[in-house]
Amino acid sequence: MIKIIKKKRKFIANKNTNLIVTDVGTIKLKNNEHLTIKFLNKKNEVCAMNWGLYATCSINKRLKDQGCVTYLTQNIFNKKFIMIVLKNKKTNFLNYCKKEKIKVIKIIK
């Protein structure tokens, strides 16, 4: 099921840095359903299984082949995130981490 929001909702994701994010919709997957997400000329995938989710395609093959590096990060509230970064945007990513006070725990190449 795909629900596209006609009136997109903007919200502040971080009050300290005034980071604004736009919610554009929801996609609900059933067991064994697969979703491809495209950004620029890159693709990532999510797959719903009866035990949970494949949250991304292979980080050491398909993402790497697309020029991406995967980072495990942690914010100031000790919440952990997986972030997929375009190799040619590493400086932007590190600047973002500094501004948002996000620590890189591990780089998966």
Residue pairs with C-beta under 8 A, 6 or more apart in sequence:
1 26
1 27
1 28
2 25
2 26
2 27
2 28
3 25
3 26
3 27
3 28
4 24
4 25
5 23
5 24
5 25
5 26
8 22
8 23
8 24
9 22
9 23
10 20
10 21
10 22
10 23
11 20
11 21
11 23
12 18
12 19
12 20
12 21
13 19
13 20
13 21
14 100
17 99
17 100
19 100
27 35
29 35
29 46
29 47
29 48
30 48
31 48
31 49
31 50
32 47
32 48
32 49
32 50
33 47
33 48
34 45
34 46
34 47
34 48
35 45
35 46
35 47
36 43
36 44
36 45
37 43
37 44
37 45
37 46
40 86
42 66
42 67
42 68
42 86
43 57
43 66
44 56
44 57
44 63
44 84
45 54
45 56
45 57
46 53
46 54
46 55
46 56
47 53
47 54
55 82
56 63
56 70
56 82
56 84
57 63
59 70
59 84
59 108
60 108
60 109
63 69
63 70
63 84
64 109
67 86
67 87
67 88
68 84
68 85
68 86
68 87
69 84
69 85
69 87
69 90
69 107
69 108
69 109
70 82
70 83
70 84
70 85
70 107
70 108
71 82
71 83
71 84
71 85
71 93
71 104
71 105
71 106
71 107
71 108
72 80
72 81
72 82
72 104
72 105
72 106
72 107
72 108
73 80
73 81
73 82
73 83
73 97
73 102
73 103
73 104
73 105
74 80
74 81
74 102
74 103
74 105
75 81
75 100
75 101
75 102
75 103
76 101
76 102
80 105
81 102
83 93
85 93
96 102
97 103
97 104
